[in-house]
Amino acid sequence: SKVATKAPVAGATFSEGDNMDVVAYLSEGGTSAGTYFTETTFSKNGTNWTGGKYWPLTPSTLNFLAVTNTGGGVTGHVANVFTTTSGQSVVSTLTGNEDKSQTDLMFAAGHGNNIPGNYPVVLMVFKHALSWITFKVKNGTTAGGPTITVNSITLNDVAANGALTVTNPNYAAEADAEDDDECTTENLTASWAPGSTTTLQVLKDDANYADALVLTDGFVAFGNGVLVVPGNQTSFTINYTVTDGGNSNTFNYTHNIASGTWDMAKKYTYNVTISLNEIKITPSITDWTTEAP
């Protein structure tokens, strides 16, 4: 399997022992078309993932769908897969993905052709199912002005959990070794049904909240951000302290985000400038695979 990154909060690729749930559909050849196996856990074993499942004995085309299931507050499962001709779907439930229990959730599709004596490795390029919200902050006062320290940043009223449905309209398409266009991740459509709401505090890594940060006159990242179930943008609260002439005062500033939604597989960066006059917010959006400005 070929994968993208795991949790951006941890900043690492899949580790040994991580796993995913995989289903396979026999699209043609060998035996009658239909489900070949369902809800099988594949675990990382060196550079590939294995799950004790084997190719058919006769030449056959198998199509696959997978969802990561790596723990840390994420429960992924596949249900009602390959049961109708309308398409395959996977339903994954994100539960308790709050505060420090942050784990990425990803999905992928792939296919391979069974050629006796030359069994292929199934390539699956995963897509992120969550939104990644990050912050950069700076001191907007003049040189020699007060010291400003950001103590915490919290997202308000964001989805704490939800159900993800992924559908592949080409699940039954035939495929051969020269054709990689069918039953790939690019063909998938996905949607979320958000659940209950919660508050999420920005993390420094996958085990700690971000440290208080003394601001400079240039933008600096505050922690590593927060993974959220895609849904309505609401607001975030910045807790910061202003120290001037030996006197310190701490404030909470809540910024209401303009009406809109956070989309899956997008990285949102909010550039925050704090001064004695006003706080200015400049948002930017990038695909998850690239760095925000």
C-alpha angles and dihedrals in degrees: 000000000000114000141182123226123309116223113352087207088065093036094216139116123243112304130217109282096026113130147197136201114243135188128187134205124201103222100180145342133037099042135000115307115262144089113341098182136344139208097000120164115230117193130198112265110177109307096342139051122241132187109176093265123127138203119260115268092239126055107281139154116237124192121201142204124190141180127191115248106181103146122233094120097321122113113188126182139156122233138176092009122169092355097123138032091241093083144285123279139185123205116204125183121211109204130179095357088157134135108329096359093089121149127156120245118211139172137199144172130210144159139210138189119235109224112174109249093011108067110179130224110243111237115215121177108196128221123210113245097194136067120244116217117194137172138213120189138188142177109254097189124107122269112288091022127130124308113250121198124188109214101180144344120210131188112221129216097356124154111274095192143353148158122272120204119194121188129191112196091192098055094124097043117127117241137189135191093269096048117072096160099090127080095003129142090258090067094056125106120200138187138180131223101200119215132198123344132241143161120266124200119212113258132223091205136332094295108033141048117246116278120244108273127212105216127232131193091270131067114268127181114254105215123311099293133239134287112225138180105256111258145102119350111233123163144301131217124220118201109200140162127221116204119190127161093349094308120114129194127179123212140185116218120187118199118199109215116226113262111280144093137268110236127215118261092021127120115215120198121191113200107207124195116190121194137150090265105048146328115251124202124198115180128200133184130208138166111271092247093064135060119256118241 
